[in-house]
């Protein structure tokens, strides 16, 4: 097999069985920050490594943290990829192994020898001629933070660093990694890069090896994790004397610099090394026009510019998204290239990407620099002066300081250009190149064509997922669609509005939806035929089904539906339960919000959804469920393969494809009847005993189903030994109704079947009741 060509520019990060989704995500982000635009950084599947000629264009192959045995199964035994990787490096390629990826790159693995998690054996890559033995620190448990630590490293002098003396890095995240045992005599192809500073004997934590014409770096801990976020921040908090914020920031800067040094040792050329002053010293990061601040990517302070993008085969979708005369007529022309819309909730400036510089010859790099500057520039928000906060002699109370009103800030929407194509450099937290590929793949699996218009009653329309509005950081996708009537009425539908972060996300009722790193949040804008207005309650159920099908097709991850609008995990290892205990815990993964609007003579529906995909522990996420399943499979003889690790792009693409199919079925069948069995197979509640607290006395109920007419929660009272003739229900329930606007009670003595043991039902409507799953209480929603 050939090695890399002289023009190799792709950094491929393995994303198949065994990899930790969280490590995968942060590896891609960290490498993107350091290597763009000199290199592209993208995930790669084992199928591609097995079937495609990836070697000539690959500048670096990365295997992140996770589990070593699935790497062996997938890449060595099943697909014979390991031999190609080894030949690629021998011919001049580069390999970076992190934690499990480092174990995989040694000659021999000795993990938890004599313990319950023991893994031993030879490895075919054998870049490091000795063994990797671990865990170096005690307490490791799969899919857990119990054994995680913030550790210190001694760094050996490196020719890639301006400092040729011994240095140290503190607070680097560790969880389960090993240390390298040098054979005797020390091989000439191996260079020690780092040692554990707080372990007796200072065992080796990272090595550089030269293999044929190529190189590898094996790092047994996790330098890809930012220290201000979980899980690294949680590990730091375990320290006996937790460091100050300034110390953590200094350690995080040193962490990023060390990763950059590792890349230089491998022979890559990070673009930041070219940014020098005339005296040869690095400029202050914020003084460099266009320099990215990594902290602001994961901790945004204000809304960012918003993009309108469409499937590469359908560029006209994004071009025409705001082209309706009624919408254009409400805009005012401002400076050259920009139009401003004053809508109900937001002031929005629209302009093509060229307008960022005011020149038709705007380059890709200039747009990237403009976006980076927008992340750094703090907006000016009105805050009370100190004088106004003083208590005066009168009776008037001083104003209470309020959080920033991000809705009051003008928003910017960038329209597509005919001359400057989209590049992932514009959206470092979400790659649309990967998303379109994943969307095509999901539709192919569902037997549907992708990137084509579909014929409908009102002419040709695109499929859901082909037209995307994306903001790295927004106030709320739901609010921007639902509370701006001009956009709501005239935007092209269907479309999806996606955000990596929300500053003021909306949940059900008055709840605020918080969006930590790793949360996928989006809103859909849909048209609903007037004939289905009585079936709106089912829209939240359809979205719940689509999410379950998309993220957990065979149900092994334990993703379930909690009535009426939440997505939960029900599996061992969450909610305070342990793997192997035989007891499944429950934990929330996400939620759904539906807003309905009758505008312009038609129903416009805004469906909001937030789902935890890559969130770190202690938040329950799809990433954690994937790790739990991997741990379970490792202790069984099951031949069923582990599902692919979740990614933001892949998860969103699968949800779009799944919901699109179910929405079509819902419209065609004019109701939810065809989904009833699927829904009851996914939910948590069949046979569950609950207590209805809106009656006096409280009424014990057993859940049966949802009703297919109005989507009410159908329950039956649980009989007690009381001989009282009272039903225990207040007059609110003691009647027969057939309306979706209220709860209803159907007693056995009513109707033509009186005396025939007809069951009595209590049917509860979703919008008026709150279901406390953990305590088994249903109460009036306030």
C-alpha positions, -999 to 999 in steps of 0.1 A, spaced: 0 0 0 13 35 -7 21 61 19 10 98 19 16 119 -11 35 152 -9 2 171 -10 -15 149 17 -38 172 37 -65 151 53 -65 143 90 -87 112 94 -101 104 129 -114 69 134 -151 69 143 -160 32 143 -168 6 170 -148 10 202 -143 47 200 -156 70 227 -179 95 211 -169 123 235 -132 116 228 -139 116 191 -158 149 192 -131 167 212 -103 152 191 -118 165 159 -124 199 175 -90 203 190 -72 192 158 -94 214 137 -85 245 159 -48 237 155 -46 225 119 -72 244 98 -69 256 71 -36 238 63 -54 204 67 -90 191 68 -100 172 99 -128 146 95 -141 114 110 -135 82 90 -154 49 92 -138 14 92 -157 7 60 -138 36 43 -105 25 57 -111 -10 44 -125 -2 9 -111 32 -2 -76 44 -12 -73 68 17 -35 66 22 -22 91 -5 -43 120 8 -39 112 46 -14 134 65 -24 119 98 -45 89 110 -59 93 146 -75 67 168 -91 84 198 -99 70 232 -124 43 238 -119 5 240 -90 -14 226 -107 -48 220 -134 -35 196 -105 -18 176 -89 -53 174 -122 -69 164 -131 -43 137 -97 -33 123 -76 -64 127 -99 -94 126 -129 -84 107 -116 -59 81 -78 -65 80 -73 -27 81 -44 -29 107 -20 -42 80 -28 -12 58 -23 12 87 11 -3 95 22 -2 58 9 34 55 31 44 84 61 24 71 58 43 38 59 78 55 25 81 72 18 94 107 -3 78 135 -17 94 167 -31 71 193 -49 85 223 -55 63 254 -71 32 239 -57 42 206 -23 42 223 -28 7 237 -37 -4 202 -5 10 188 19 -10 211 33 -45 208 15 -59 238 -14 -48 260 -16 -57 297 -47 -42 312 -61 -50 347 -41 -82 349 -58 -105 374 -88 -82 377 -124 -84 365 -116 -63 334 -84 -81 323 -73 -77 287 -40 -91 276 -25 -99 242 -3 -89 213 -12 -61 189 -3 -61 152 5 -24 148 34 -26 173 46 9 166 60 9 202 81 -22 206 73 -27 243 40 -31 262 14 -7 276 3 -16 311 -26 -1 329 -46 13 344 -18 34 358 -41 48 385 -66 26 404 -103 30 404 -111 28 367 -146 16 357 -160 15 322 -186 42 313 -179 59 346 -159 89 360 -151 70 392 -115 65 382 -110 98 364 -82 121 376 -65 154 368 -29 145 365 5 162 361 31 154 335 68 160 332 76 168 296 109 158 281 128 185 262 115 187 226 131 200 194 97 214 185 95 236 215 113 269 220 120 258 255 146 231 256 143 225 294 122 201 314 86 214 318 54 202 334 17 203 326 -9 201 353 -46 190 354 -46 169 322 -76 145 321 -69 108 327 -93 79 328 -80 43 324 -49 49 304 -17 29 308 21 35 309 47 23 285 73 -3 294 106 1 275 123 -31 265 159 -35 273 180 -23 257 161 9 249 151 8 212 167 35 191 134 43 174 116 54 206 117 88 223 100 94 256 78 125 255 62 127 289 61 110 323 35 108 350 47 133 376 27 121 406 33 83 403 63 66 420 90 60 394 76 85 370 63 59 344 61 69 308 29 86 296 37 94 260 62 83 234 73 91 198 83 62 176 99 62 142 86 33 121 101 29 86 97 63 69 68 73 92 61 82 128 37 76 156 28 94 188 11 73 215 -4 92 244 -19 72 273 -41 101 287 -65 126 271 -49 159 260 -79 165 237 -103 174 265 -106 212 274 -101 217 311 -129 241 317 -156 215 306 -167 181 318 -153 155 321 -119 172 327 -134 199 350 -151 173 371 -118 154 375 -101 187 386 -128 193 412 -118 160 428 -84 173 438 -77 179 474 -69 215 467 -88 225 436 -69 251 416 -80 287 410 -96 296 376 -64 313 365 -44 282 372 -68 261 351 -67 286 322 -29 284 323 -29 246 323 -54 246 294 -31 269 274 -2 246 281 -23 216 271 -31 231 237 5 241 232 16 205 240 -8 190 214 6 214 189 41 202 197 30 166 193 17 175 158 50 192 149 69 161 161 48 140 137 58 163 109 26 183 105 26 221 100 1 238 122 -7 273 107 -3 291 140 34 285 139 36 308 109 20 337 129 51 354 143 61 390 148 92 404 131 111 395 163 102 359 161 79 358 191 42 349 191 17 377 191 -9 379 217 -38 358 205 -64 385 206 -41 409 187 -40 387 157 -67 395 132 -87 363 127 -70 343 154 -94 319 170 -100 318 207 -108 281 215 -125 290 248 -151 311 230 -161 281 208 -172 261 238 -182 290 261 -199 316 238 -208 349 253 -233 363 227 -252 353 196 -231 345 165 -238 350 127 -264 326 113 -260 307 80 -287 296 55 -274 264 38 -289 237 16 -281 203 1 -253 207 -24 -276 193 -51 -303 219 -43 -285 253 -40 -316 271 -50 -332 262 -16 -309 285 4 -309 311 -23 -347 313 -23 -353 308 14 -362 345 21 -371 355 -15 -408 359 -10 -420 394 -20 -440 398 12 -408 393 32 -385 413 10 -410 442 10 -406 444 48 -369 448 47 -350 481 45 -317 486 26 -289 496 49 -252 497 41 -241 481 8 -251 444 7 -272 444 38 -310 445 44 -326 448 78 -358 432 89 -376 445 120 -397 415 131 -418 408 162 -389 396 185 -357 403 166 -340 428 144 -322 408 117 -296 419 91 -294 398 59 -265 398 35 -244 375 13 -211 363 27 -193 388 5 -209 416 25 -187 407 55 -159 427 38 -179 449 15 -161 435 -15 -172 411 -42 -137 396 -41 -140 384 -5 -118 353 1 -126 323 23 -99 334 47 -114 368 51 -147 353 60 -131 330 86 -113 360 101 -145 380 103 -163 352 121 -135 348 146 -136 386 153 -173 384 158 -168 357 184 -143 379 203 -162 412 201 -184 415 231 -218 433 225 -227 463 245 -256 455 268 -276 479 289 -269 474 326 -281 494 356 -256 520 368 -243 517 403 -262 548 413 -295 532 404 -287 502 425 -285 522 457 -314 522 482 -327 558 485 -347 574 512 -380 568 495 -402 537 494 -391 527 459 -371 496 457 -339 496 436 -341 478 402 -332 442 403 -302 434 381 -314 412 352 -295 387 330 -284 401 296 -313 404 271 -298 387 241 -331 390 223 -325 428 221 -292 424 202 -294 427 164 -289 393 146 -269 387 114 -279 361 88 -254 352 60 -268 342 27 -251 318 3 -227 330 -23 -225 319 -59 -187 325 -59 -176 315 -24 -186 279 -16 -193 268 20 -163 254 39 -163 236 73 -140 264 85 -170 286 88 -187 262 112 -160 246 134 -186 230 157 -207 213 130 -194 201 97 -221 204 70 -199 184 46 -202 154 70 -239 162 76 -249 160 39 -230 127 35 -247 113 65 -281 125 53 -276 109 19 -266 76 37 -296 77 60 -320 82 31 -304 55 11 -309 31 40 -346 42 41 -349 35 3 -353 72 -6 -335 94 -31 -316 123 -16 -309 158 -28 -340 159 -51 -373 178 -51 -404 158 -45 -438 163 -61 -467 173 -39 -502 188 -41 -487 223 -42 -459 216 -66 -423 205 -60 -410 206 -24 -378 197 -8 -375 170 19 -369 179 55 -332 182 62 -323 197 28 -327 234 39 -309 243 72 -305 275 91 -275 272 114 -262 294 142 -232 284 162 -248 304 191 -283 317 191 -308 329 216 -333 302 209 -341 284 177 -377 280 189 -382 317 197 -366 330 165 -391 310 144 -421 311 166 -421 348 178 -410 365 146 -443 365 126 -428 377 93 -402 349 93 -428 324 106 -452 332 78 -429 336 48 -398 314 53 -396 284 30 -409 252 47 -399 226 55 -367 238 71 -347 230 102 -330 256 124 -300 241 142 -277 256 169 -247 244 187 -255 266 217 -286 284 229 -283 313 253 -321 314 261 -335 281 250 -371 274 256 -387 243 272 -422 233 280 -442 260 298 -419 285 314 -390 262 315 -356 272 302 -336 246 281 -299 248 289 -276 237 262 -241 225 275 -215 214 250 -225 182 232 -263 190 232 -280 188 198 -308 214 196 -330 223 167 -364 235 156 -384 224 126 -407 247 106 -436 227 90 -468 232 72 -499 213 85 -530 208 64 -561 224 80 -578 190 79 -554 177 105 -558 206 130 -575 182 155 -544 159 154 -518 184 164 -512 167 198 -496 138 180 -468 159 165 -448 156 197 -453 119 197 -441 116 161 -409 136 169 -403 113 200 -406 82 178 -383 97 151 -356 105 177 -358 70 192 -356 53 158 -328 75 147 -305 72 177 -314 37 189 -327 17 159 -327 -17 176 -334 -4 212 -302 -17 227 -291 17 240 -323 19 261 -337 51 246 -374 54 255 -403 79 254 -417 95 286 -452 108 280 -459 133 267 -427 149 254 -395 137 269 -368 113 257 -353 91 284 -327 64 289 -338 33 307 -308 11 312 -283 -2 337 -257 23 346 -278 55 347 -300 71 374 -279 57 402 -278 21 391 -248 0 382 -239 -22 353 -246 -58 361 -270 -50 390 -300 -62 371 -318 -29 378 -324 -4 351 -323 33 360 -340 62 343 -324 95 332 -336 123 309 -319 126 275 -339 154 259 -373 170 254 -397 182 227 -417 214 224 -444 221 198 -459 255 190 -488 259 166 -496 291 146 -524 298 122 -509 324 98 -516 334 62 -546 310 61 -526 279 71 -511 261 101 -474 266 106 -459 243 132 -426 248 150 -413 216 166 -383 221 190 -361 193 202 -330 191 224 -311 158 228 -279 151 247 -255 135 222 -219 141 234 -224 157 268 -199 145 294 -208 128 326 -227 134 349 -252 144 322 -267 113 306 -261 113 269 -261 91 238 -223 90 242 -226 75 277 -253 50 265 -229 39 238 -201 33 263 -225 14 286 -235 -9 258 -198 -14 248 -191 -24 284 -220 -48 284 -210 -65 251 -174 -69 263 -187 -92 291 -210 -113 269 -205 -136 239 -230 -116 217 -221 -116 180 -242 -85 173 -218 -56 165 -217 -24 185 -236 4 168 -215 33 153 -205 59 179 -228 89 178 -217 121 162 -236 154 161 -238 154 123 -248 117 120 -274 120 148 -290 151 132 -291 135 98 -307 104 110 -334 123 129 -341 144 98 -345 113 77 -366 95 103 -390 124 111 -394 132 74 -407 96 67 -430 96 97 -444 131 89 -452 119 54 -470 89 68 -489 110 94 -501 134 66 -510 105 42 -529 85 68 -544 116 84 -536 105 119 -516 85 144 -533 51 141 -505 35 121 -479 45 148 -497 31 179 -479 -2 182 -445 15 176 -452 42 201 -462 18 229 -432 -3 221 -409 27 228 -425 43 258 -418 37 295 -453 34 309 -472 2 300 -487 -10 333 -471 17 353 -489 26 385 -492 64 392 -511 87 415 -534 115 402 -530 144 426 -557 166 411 -584 146 428 -595 145 465 -585 120 477 -557 113 453 -565 86 429 -542 56 422 -542 47 385 -526 22 362 -515 34 327 -528 15 297 -520 34 265 -526 66 247 -559 71 228 -557 72 190 -584 99 187 -569 127 208 -536 113 221 -547 113 258 -531 92 284 -555 64 291 -555 50 327 -578 28 348 -583 34 386 -567 8 408 -594 -8 430 -590 -5 468 -608 -24 495 -630 7 503 -667 0 501 -675 37 495 -696 44 465 -675 75 458 -653 73 428 -627 95 445 -629 118 416 -638 155 416 -666 166 393 -639 176 368 -634 140 359 -669 125 368 -684 129 334 -683 116 298 -666 139 274 -650 135 240 -627 164 237 -590 168 236 -590 201 255 -598 185 289 -591 154 308 -620 129 308 -634 102 330 -656 74 317 -673 55 345 -685 19 341 -721 29 349 -724 52 319 -737 46 285 -754 17 268 -730 -9 282 -741 -2 318 -737 -33 340 -716 -52 314 -683 -47 333 -672 -20 309 -639 -7 322 -638 29 335 -611 51 321 -594 83 332 -580 100 301 -554 128 308 -545 154 282 -508 161 277 -509 199 277 -525 203 311 -506 177 332 -471 173 345 -458 137 349 -432 132 376 -418 99 364 -395 93 394 -422 97 421 -450 84 400 -472 115 403 -494 132 377 -504 167 387 -518 198 371 -493 217 350 -489 253 361 
